[in-house]
Amino acid sequence: MSSESVTYIQRFSWIFNILFHQALAVVTVYILCTALVNGASDSLATWHMVLTPFGFLFLMMESFILFTNTNIPTLQMARIKKQYVHGTLQFLSTVFITVGISFRISTKEGDHFTSTHAILGLVAWILVWCSVILGLATSQSQHLKKIAKPVVLKLLHTLIGICAFTFGIIALCFGLKNYFKSFSGEDTINAAVVTIALLYLWALFDPFRALYAHIRSVFAK
């Protein structure tokens, strides 16, 4: 690609993509360091605050952004390779999230899933597994086309994946607001929540466009 063929919009998109990765790294390090520094390293509750944010925020967000045409690390990567990387990151995020939630359940006394944070996290976890299953079905869509059209499987996978990620990010923000206030200042927490919201919007820009395209394909005459 010659410099003359690159538009100003593409250049700005690349710059924003670089800023996206830097901001994602900063907010992830902030969450993990805050949890590890202020919590006991041998406490499962501490590792819940490490594993679930890393799965929902870092791994899952990176799995979405890699399909963006302006994502510099995967700019020259073939789509089939992007799909393999996406699937690997999604699988790893699911493992991290599942283990993190299991750790919290094993350490919590009394009733489980009673707070807004916990309920949203549970819904997100269920949807994550649904998304993984649909992702596997989508990868074999040509063999399953007698059961469901490939475009329908892609639509469901994209929709459930976006919903899972959305619920997970909201649960994460509730967790920061509710449980990090004894570890970190309110302004810092608010800055982290705003940053996460902006990262969420940027990461899902292309998935929302793909979702719209799938919906049009499904309902096209």
DAWO-V140797 format. One record per helix or strand of 3 or more residues. SS is the DSSP state (H for helix, E for strand). FROM is the first residue (numbers start at 1). TO is the last residue. Records with the same first field share a line. If there is no record, write none. Layout:
SS->FROM-TO + FROM-TO
//
This chain:
H->3-5 + 8-38 + 44-65 + 72-74 + 79-107 + 116-139 + 150-179 + 186-203 + 205-219
//
